[in-house]
Amino acid sequence: MAAAAREQGRTVRKGGGGAAAARGSYAVGDARRQKILDTAVDHFARWGFHASSLARIANDCGITQGGLLHHFRGKEDLLLCVLAQSERHDVERLFTDPPGGRDGGAAAADEGAVARYFATVVALAADNTRRPGIVRMFQTLVGESGNPGHPAHAYFTERYSRVLGRTVALLEAGAACGELRADTDCEAAGRETLAVMDGLQIQWILAPQAVDMPALLHAFLDRLLRGISTTGTGLAPYVTP
């Protein structure tokens, strides 16, 4: 009986050690996967998708190409995972609630929702100044993905459609609830907003010391809001983060 108990104790201890080892192995795998994603951002930003090499990415991570392919099926899979990670960052950090409330209904938008949304967009621009690699990669890949055969073409097409749709829906809800003038051309305002955001990102990447991206975006959105709001009021004054 005592021998059986001792044997059971050894079994329990072995099982516990195995679980701890498995958790450690998962943690190492997660850290390696994240390092690959971070390294890929730098490579895609420098050379774009087609000129980037899985072998170079793996080498910069200190692993073999086979080790990289243990985590990602190929270069296209790696690219799409990098884009998905960047998208999750933006959504989780700044866009946790859809326009018009958690149910996404435009009719549920309250007065002041447009001003809050514009302020959030400015906050995103400020956040992006701390992620130059992501912004540089984004600009490189957007240019490449104009080619319908590019692996990120569908991603960027859907992304722009979704962001524009979200912005237009919010502006329309603002007009419906009286925050914005009823004659506001919501689609035009939405397209202008996206165009200015992307244009300022390009200027900032080229000359980061000369272009205050969030301040300039705030100034544009403030002018836009003053022109379409029923009260003629704009955003709260910009405060440098």
N, C-alpha and C positions, 0 to 999 in steps of 0.2 A: 504493500500500500504506500509506504513512504517512498519507495523507488518510483512508483507510478506518479506520485505527486511531484517528485523532483523532475521527472521527465516532462510532466505537463508544464512546470515552470520554465524549463528550458525552451519548450515549444512556444510558449507565450512570448518569451523574450526574443526568440528568433523572429516571430511574426511581427512584433513591434519594430525590431530593427529593420526588417524588410520594408515596412511601410515608410519609415523615416528615410531610408535610402531612396525609395521611389519618389517621395516628395522632393528630395534633394536633386534627383535626376530631372524631374519636371522643371524645377527652378532653373537648373543649368540650361535645359532646352529652351525655356522661355527667354532667358537672358541672351542666348545665342541667336534666337530668332529675331529679337529686338535689335541686336547689333547688326544683323544682316539688313533689316529694314532701314536702319539709320544710315548705314553705309550706302545702300542703294539710292537713298535720297540724294546724297552727294554726287554719286555717279550719274544719275539721270539728270541732275541739274547741270553738270558740267558737259556731258556728251549727248544728252537726249537718250531716247530708248534704243534706237538702232545701233548707235556707235558704242553703247555700253556693253560690257562683257561680263557674263557670269563668272568667268575665271578670274577677272580682275577684282570683282566684288568679293569673291570668296577669299582671294589672296589678302585683300585689305582687312578681312575679318579674321585672318589667321587660320582658315580652314581650307579643305579641298573643295573643288567644285561638286564632288559627290556628296560632301557633307552639307553643302548649301542645298542641293537637290533633295536632301532628306527632309528639309523644311518647306520647300517650294517646288512645285512641279516643273517650273521653267521660268524664263525671263518674263514672259507675259503674265504669269501668275504672280510673280514678285512685284511687277509694276502695279497690277490691280490691287494687291494687298497694301502697297505703299499709299496709293490713293485712298483706299478705304480707311486706313489709319488716320490720314490727315483729315478726312471728312468727319470721322468720329470725334476727333479733337475739337473741331469747330462746333459741332452739334452739342456735345456734352458740356463744353465750357461756356458757350454763349447762346445757344438756341435750344434750350431744354423744353420750351413750350412752343407749340405751333401758334401762328397768328390767330387771334380770335378766341384764345383760351385753349385748354387742354384737349377739348374735343375737336379743335381745328375748324369750327364753324365760323365763317366770316361774320354772320349776323350777331355773334356773341361778342365781337370786338367792342371795347369800351373807348370812350373819348380819351385821348392821350396815348393810345396804343401805337399810332404811327410815330409819334415823337420818341417813344421808348424804343421802338424798333430801329429807328435811325441812330439813336444813341448806342444801341447794341452793335450796329454795323461799324460805327466809329471805334468801339472797343475791340472789335475783331481786327480792324486795321492796326490798332496799337499793339495788339497781341502778335500780329504778323511781323512787326518790326523786330521782335525777339526770335523770329524763326526765319532768318534770311535764306537758309538752305531750302526750306519748303517753298517759299515764294519763288525763288529762282527756278526750282524744279517745275513748279506749276506753270510758270511763264514759258519755259522751254517746251514742255509737253503740250500745252495748249496750241502753240505754233505748229508743232509736228502733227497734232491730231486733226488738223484741217483736212488731212488726207483720209478719205473714207476707209482705207485699208489699214490705218494705224490701230493697234490694239486698244488704245484709249479713246478712239473716236466716239464710240457709243457712250462711254462714261461721261465725257465732257458734254456731248450733245444732251444727254439726259440731265446732267447737273445744271447746265444753264437753263434748260426748260423748267426744271423744278424750282430753282432759285427765283427765276423771273415770275413763275406762277405764284409762288409764295408772296413775293413782294407786291405783285398786282392785286392779289386777293386781299392783302392787308390794306392797301390804299383804297380799294373799293369799299371795304368795310368801314374805313375812316370816313369816306364820303357819305356812306349810308347812315352813320351815327351822328354826323354833323361836325366831326373834327376837321374834315376837309371840305372844300367847296364842292357843290354838286356837279359842276361842270369840269372837274379835274379829269384830265386825260391820264388815267391811271397806268395804262400800258406804256405810254410814252415816258412818263415819270419813272416807271420801273426800269425801262431800258436805259434811260439816261443814268440812273443810279448805278447799274451794273457796268456801264461803259466807263464812268468816272472812276469807279473802284479799280477796274482792271488797268485803266490808263495810268492812274497814280502808282499802282504797283510796278508797272514797267519803268516809270520815271524814277521811283525810289530805288529799284534794283540797280539802275544805271548810275545813280548819283545819290546814295543814301545820306550823305552829309548835307546835301543841298536841298533835299525834298523832305518836308515834314508831312509824311503821308497821312497820319490820323488828323492832324490839324487842318490840312487842306480838304480832306474829305468832310470833316465837320463843317467847314465854311460853306462847302457846296450844299450839303444837306440842310444847313440852316437857311440858306437862301431859298432852296427849293421849298422847304416847309413854310417859310414866310409867304411865299407866293401862292400856295395852294390851301393854306389853312383858313378857316372861316374867320379867325380872330387876327390873322396876320402875325402871329407869334411864331418864333422859331425854336431852336434848341437851347438848352441851358448852356451858359458859357463853357467853352472848352477848357479843361484842366489837364495839363501835361501829366501823364502817368508817372 
